[in-house]
Amino acid sequence: MVRETDREAAEKGPDHPGVVAPPPVIFLGFLALGLGLEWAWPTTLRIDPVFRIALAAGLLGIAGFLGVAGIRAFRRAGTNVPPHKPALAIVSDGPFRYSRNPLYLGLSLILAGLALGLDSLWVLAMLAPALIVIRHGVIAREERYLEAKFGDQYRQYKARVRRWL
């Protein structure tokens, strides 16, 4: 009996979206690339240091809030946070009422906040390619997976809530 269930599961394919890499790893990779470029060819953002640090702190604070609130929403829903594990429910409360991807928004704000805090144009420039990889290598795959797994429930959520903000 167990073997039949395993065979059926194998025929359906893996129960995860098959993202290209864990999103934090993607952002860390682009941060490392930006820092490497900064080391090789130093830059500056030419922003008043007091304003730059205040803005960096604000972005990092918002990112922290989104991260904590998003993970709590996943836990309340009884589903997995890591995208390599099965989604067990559609999370639509907490920050997911306003954005389908608040955790990725938070990671984006961390990268932007670090760029400002480090006064690095290179790190800030890495935000664009990071978002392209997240959009196509993570979000698109997650959306296909969630639509296939949850059908109309996910399509209704997707129609109600924007991808980013």
N, C-alpha and C positions, 0 to 999 in steps of 0.2 A: 504494500500500500504506500509506503514512504517513497519508494522508487517511482511510482506513478506520479506522485505530486512533484517530485524533483524533475521528472521528465517534462511534465506540463509547464513547470516554471521555466525550464530551459528553452522550451519551444516559444514561450512568450518573449524571451529575452531578459536582459537584466532589469531589475526593478530600481533603476536610477537613471538620471538624465544623461549620463556619459559626458560630463563637462570636461574641457581640455585639461584643467588643473584646478585644484582648490582655489577659490577666489582670493583668500589671503596670500597664497603663494604667488599668484599673478601680480598682485599689488606690490608685494615684497620684491619680486623680480624687477619690476619697473623702478621701484625705489633704488635698488642696488645699481641698476643701469644708470639712473640719473646721478647717483652719488659718484659712480665711476667717471662719468662724463664731467662732473663738477670737479673732480680731482684732476683730471687731465686738462680741462679748459675751464678754469674758474669763471663764474658769472656773478651777477648781482641783480636783484629785482628793482633797485633804485626806488624803494619805498621808504618813507620815514620809519626808522626802526621802532619807535614806540607804537605807531599804528600797525606796523607789520606784525609785531609780537602779539599785540592785542587781538588782531584778526586771526592769527594762528591759534592762539589760545581759545578763541571763540569757536573756530571750526573744529578743533580737537574736542572741545566740550560737547558740541552738538553731535559729533561722531560717536563719542562715548555714550551719550544718551541713546542714540539710535541703536547702537550695538546692544546695550543692556536691554532696552525695551523690546528689540526684535527677538533676541534670544529668549527672553521671558515669554513672549507671545508664542514662540515655537513650543516651549515647554508646556504652557497652558493647553495648547492644542494637542499635546501628546505626540508630536512628530519630531523627526530628526532634523538637526541643523545642517550637518555636513551634506553636501550634494551627492556624495558617493553612496549615501544610504537611502533607502526607500522613503518617499514622502508618504505619510500616513494620513494627512489631512491638509486641507486648504487653510492657511492661516490668513485671517481677514480682520483681526482686531489689533489693538496697539498701533504701532506705526504702519502696519499693513493696511490700515483703513485709508491711508493717504498715498501710499507708494507700494507697488508690488515688489520693490527691491530696496527696502530701507537699509539692509545690511550692506549692500554694494554701494549705496549712496554714502553710508558711513565710512566705508573703506576709501571712497573717493575723497571725502572730506579730510580723512587722515592724511592721505598723500598730499593734498593741497595745503593742509595745515603744516605738515612737515616741511614742505617746500618754502613756505613763508617763514617758518621758524628758522630754517637753515639758510635763508636768503639765497635760494638756489633757483635760477631760471631753468636749469636742466631738469631738476626734480619736478618742477611745475610742468614743464613740457612733456614729461612722461605720463601725465594724466590723460592726455588724448589717446595715445596708443593703448594704455591700460584699459580705458573705457571701450575702445574698439574690440579688444580681446574679450572683455567681460560681456559685451553686447552679443558678439557672434559666437564665442566659444563657451559661454556659460548661459546667459539669459535665453538665447534662442533655443538652446537644447533643453533647458528647464521648461520653457513654455510648451514646447512640443510634447515633452514627457508628461507634464501636468494635464495638458488637454487630452492626451491619450488615456491617462489613468483616471481622471475625474470628470471628463466630458463636459456636460452642460454646467455643472457646478463651477468648474474653473472658467469656462467661457463667460458666465455671468459675472464672476468676480473680475475677470479681465476687462469686461465692458464697463464696470463701475469704477475701477481704480486705475490710475495712470501708471505707466511703467516706472517713472522716476518720481515726479512730483505733480 
